[in-house]
Each structure stands twice: as C-alpha cells, then as structure tokens.
Amino acid sequence: MSRKPRNDSKLKTLPEGQQEQLWDYLYGHTYKDAVKWAAEQLGLETSPAALSEFYSWYQSSRVLSQARALADQIREDMQTNPGLDLSDESISQVSQVAFEQLALKLRDPKLFIGLRKLRQKDKEQQQEDRKLKLLEEKARQADQAEEVVKSELSEEEKRAKLREIFGMG
C-alpha cells in the first residue's frame, strides 16, 4: 500500500522541484533520452527501468498529495465554520471519506483497501476506549461501594448511598 520511497531511491528522494522537472521531461521523451538528460541536467546516473518506475510513482504521488491537501482543506474549512457545529471526530470522518474517494479515482485498490482497514482499526480502537472507560467507571463505583459498606452509616443510609452510586434512584 505504501508509496513512500526507499531511502536509497535516487529519483524518489530528489528535491520536489527536480522531481517535477524530471516528470515533465519524461512526459514528452523516451526513457533512453531521459537517462542522458538526467545525467546532464541533474548529475544523476539512472536507468530506463528506474525512470519508468519513477514516472508511474510520481504521477500517483502527486495525486495523493493533492488528495491529502484537499482533505486537509476540507477539515480546516469545516473547523472554521461555526455554523456547522461538528465534533472533531465528524470532521475527521468527512475529510477521510474525501481522501478515500480520491484514492478510488486513482484506481489503486491496495490504497483504498488499506485506507478502509485503517478506518476499521480506528473504529475498533474507539470501541476499546469505550470498554476501558466503562471498566474504569465500574471500578470507581466498586471502590465507592466498598467504602460505604465499611462505613459507620446505618443500613438505611448505606442502601441509599449504594443506590446513588449505582444510579438506581
């Protein structure tokens, strides 16, 4: 799923301006010509196969960068619009859907499936967080109940306090 370049990738770790120059040059020339151009203009030794991989990668990388920027812009616009009154979670979900839709347009099934898996993991983490919160609340109630039971209160007062602790009226 990852389109992050390896550290040793010469072409994919070029400065953004040089990557764009190379991609623009590749658009109208053969890979053989581009090998010569890269050596002369960028001082870079490369191969037609590496240029082919770069050309494909850079095109997807640009679209993903644009998709990420759009999702960030949507998030920012929604946060600064007080009339919407949305939670951070809702805003995040909307921007994530926008990003996923652009990934679909890329026709990159691995990317789309990876994004869906991440969303599912986020949901599972939220469920785990809710479970933990409930367990912590139950433990707090148990501690309070234990204090009440051990206290010097009358039986009637203990029952009233326990009902209060457990929200039973």
N, C-alpha and C positions, 0 to 999 in steps of 0.2 A: 504494500500500500504506500509506503513512504517514497516520496520523490526527492528526499533530501540527498544531496550529492555526498559521495565519499570524500574524505579529507584529501585523498591523493588524486582526485579527479581534476586535471588541469583546466579543462574547459568549464566545468560546472562551478569552479571556485574563482573564476575570473571576476574582476570587478563588474558590477551591473552594466556600466556603460560599454565595456568591451564585449560582454556577452551579447548585448543588443546589437552592436556593430557586426559581430560575427554572424548572428542570426540573420540580420538584414542582408549580409553578403551571401550567405548560403541560399537565401530565397531565390536569387537570380543566377546562381553559378553552380558548376559541378563541384562535387566533393574534392576532386583532384585539383581544380583551380583553387579551392578554398584552403587546401593544405599549403600551397605556395603563399597565398595571401596571408594566412595566419603566421607563417614564418616571417614574412616581410613586415607586416603591419603590427603584429602583436609580439614578435620574437618568440613564437611558440611552435615547438615541433609537435605534430599530431598526425593522425591517420584518417583516411576516409571513413573507416568504421566508427572511430571516435566522434567524428563530425556528424555522422548520421545519427548516432545516439544522442549527441548534444542537441541537434536540431529538433528531434522529437521531444526530448526532455524540456527544452527551453519553451517550446510552444505551450505545453501543458503547465509548466511552472508559471508562465505569465498569466494564463487564465486563472490558475489557482490563486495567485497573488491578487488579481483583480477581484476574484470571488471573496477572498478574505477581507479585502479593503471594503467591498460592498457590505458584507456582513457587519463589519466594524462601524461603517457609516450608519447602517440601519439601527444598530444598537445605540449609537450616540444620539441619533435623531429621536429615537423613542425615549431615551432617558431625559432629554432636554425638553420634551413636550409634556408639560404638567397636566394637560387635559386628558392624557391617556391614563394616568394613574395606574401604571403597571408595575408589578414586582420585578426585581432584578431577574428572577427565575423566568418569568414570562418573556421578558425582553431577550434573554439569552436563548430561549427556545425559538423565538421568531427569527433571530439572526442565524441560528443554526439551521433552520429549515431553508432559509435563503441560500446559505452556503451549500447545503445538500442538493438543492435544485440546480445550482450552477455545476456541481460535480456531475449530476445526471446529464447535463448538456455536454459535458466533456466526453460522455460515453465511456467513463472509466469505472467499470463495475467494481474493481477492487477498492477504489477510493470510496465509492458510495457505500459498499458493504462495510468497510472499515469505519466510516462515519456513523452508520447505523449501529454498529457494535459499540462504539463509544457512547452513543446516546443510551443504549440499553444498560451499559455499565453505570452510567450516571444515574439512571432510574434505580438500579439495584443498590447503589450507594445511598441514595436518598431513603430507600426502604430500610436499609441497615441503620442509618442515622435515626430514623423514627423509632425503630425497635430499641435502640440503645437509650433514647430519650425516655421511652415507656419503662424500660427496666430501671433506669435511674430514679424515675418518679415512684415506682413501686418500692424500691429500696428505701427511698426517703420516707414513704408512708410507713413501711415496716419499722424503721427506726423510731419514728414518732409514736407509733402504736406501742412499741416496746416500752418507751418512756412512760406512756400513760398507764400501762398495765402495772409497771413497777412503782408508780407514784402513790402518794398517800391519799388520793382522791377517793370519794365514796364510789360504790359500784354504779350508782346512777350517773355520777359525774364522769366516770370512766366511759360508760356506754355513750354518753352524749359527745364526749371528746372523740371517741373512735368513729362514731357516725360522721362527725365533722371532718376528720382526717380522710376517710374513705369516700366522702361525698354522698353519704346516704341520708341526707336530710338534716 
